[in-house]
Amino acid sequence: MKTISAKNIKKQALEINKKALKTTEKTVLSSYDKIEKVQNKTDELLKKGFQFSEKQQDKFFDSLENGKKMIWKNLNKTLDFFSKN
């Protein structure tokens, strides 16, 4: 039968503690790496989304501007026509 001494218990507790710390550190560092990758991907996708929205908004306002020019052009023609009579 094996005898249990305070010396052996202390030694085993220290070894278990070291292993637990290494495992925890490894897990935490791995988690940080994964979180960083996800944040970078999210940042990239948000930037692309904002760029797309900006382009769509530019197209929309350009269309409005062109429509306004066409309306003013036709309105001026109409006013010129009626002012001649």
N, C-alpha and C positions, 0 to 999 in steps of 0.2 A: 504494500500500500504506500502511496506517495504522501509525504508529509507536506502540509501547506505552511509556509512561513511568511512572515510579514515582508521579508526581502523579496521572495518570489512574487508575491501579490503586487508589490510596488513596481517591480520590473515589468510584469505583464500588463499592468495598468498603463505604464508609460508607453509601452509598445502599441497597445490598443489606441491610446490617445494620439500617437504619431500617425498611425494608419488612418484614423478618423479625420485628423486635420488634413492629411494629404488628399484623401478622398473628397472632403468638403471643398478644399481649395480647387481641386480639379473640376468639380461640378460647378462651382461659382464662376470660375474663369471661362469654362465652356459656355455657361449661360450668358455671360457678358458678351462673348463673341457672337453668339446667335442673336442676341438682342441688338447688337450693333449692326449686324447684317440686315436684320429686319428693318431697323430704322433707316439705313441707307436706301433700301429698296423702296420703303414708303416715301422717303424724300424724293427719290427719282420719279416715282409714279405721280406724286403731287405736282412736281414741276412740269411733267408732261401734260397733266390735266389742266394746269393753269395756262400753259402755252396754247393748248387746243382751244380752251375757252376764249383766250385773247384773240386768236385767229377768227373764231366764229363771231365774236363781238365786232371785230373790225369789218368782217364781211357784211354783217347786219347793218352797221352804221354807214358803210359805203353804199349799200343798196338804198338806204333811206336818203342819203345825200343825192344820189343819182335820181331818185324819184322826185325829190324836191326841185332839182334843176329842171327836170322834164315838165313838172307842173308849172313852174315860173315861166318857162319858155312858151308853153301852150297858153298860159294866161296872158302873157304879153302879146302874143299873136292875136288872141281874141280881143283884147283891149284896143290894139291897133286897128283891127278890123272895124269895131264899133265906133271908134273915134273918127274914122274917115267920113262916116256918113253924117 
